[in-house]
Amino acid sequence: MSKKLLGIDLGGTTIKFAILSENGDVQQKWSVETNILDEGTHIVPDIIASINHHLDLFNMKAADFIGIGMGTPGSVNIVNGTVIGAYNLNWTTLQQVKKQVEAGTKIPFKLDNDANVAALGERWRGAGENDPDVVFVTLGTGVGGGIIMNGQLLHGVAGAAGEIGHITVDPGGYMCTCGKRGCLETVASATGVVRVARSMAEAYAGSAELKSRLDNGEDITSKDVFELAQAGDDLALMVVDKVCYFLGLACGNLGNTLNPSSIVIGGGVSAAGEFLRSRVETYFEEFTFPQVRESTKIKLAVLGNEAGVIGAASLVK
């Protein structure tokens, strides 16, 4: 029997697991709640217990697996298999994840940042079509990403390669949680889209549904903004255009620097689909020189929630 891969996507609310074939076909999947109580001390023991329970359930043993790969929030040391600073998990101190999981399961273990593993997933089995040069941009609560060049995931000297959310797109713009101004994350994340909407609504003199909702103090999400824009709301269209301008500028810079075969856009905001992609592509073409414009494609992610477990599993291939 050919050996299996096990992928784990560790999030703040759920931990997703999948058993995959060596080719990346998902054969079994399950999830458990993430227990972040007591400084996140239950998380790794829960992962080990869930793996061992399901191996028993499926009549499998450690020797059936090539290894376990996991994507996690926080700052990851991929050599030591440790994590620190994953605040949504209450992990404020150094976590010896690799050592614990290998001791508890007797299966080799590898770890990387969650945005990086999602990039690996989309590159391997998703929109990246297993090309060696792919950039992944994820638009969620924040903006993350991963860069794969010549088939290798880039980490950088401090592990900060692929922090696409901190590309400066608006010098003198909004303050970012990283401490500088004008990061892509401040205008293209789910919260960033709403921030742009509020700012543009202040100066907007016409009558628009988005304007009246904001003036009435209603809660607005990025999904609301895109839905209103698709319905032809004048202010919402202006907001979407602004957001896509910033995304197109960042993607243009990535294209000009790296010339990947594709820049894949994923995450919650990307649910706006072709309406978002085509507008980003228009600005991308404006900000790139001909060779890049003709060879680098702007694509939408296709794996959704499975990108994390598939990419994590690929770490041990």
PEKAHU-V83921 format. One record per helix or strand of 2 or more residues. SS is the DSSP state (H for helix, E for strand). FROM is the first residue (numbers start at 0). TO is the last residue. If there is no record, write none. Layout:
BEGIN
SS/FROM/TO  SS/FROM/TO
END
This chain:
BEGIN
E/3/9  E/13/19  E/25/32  H/36/39  H/41/56  H/61/63  E/64/71  E/74/76  E/81/83  H/86/88  H/96/104  E/108/112  H/113/124  E/133/138  E/142/148  E/151/152  H/163/165  H/184/187  H/189/202  H/208/214  H/221/229  H/233/257  E/261/265  H/267/271  H/273/285  H/289/294  E/296/299  H/305/313
END
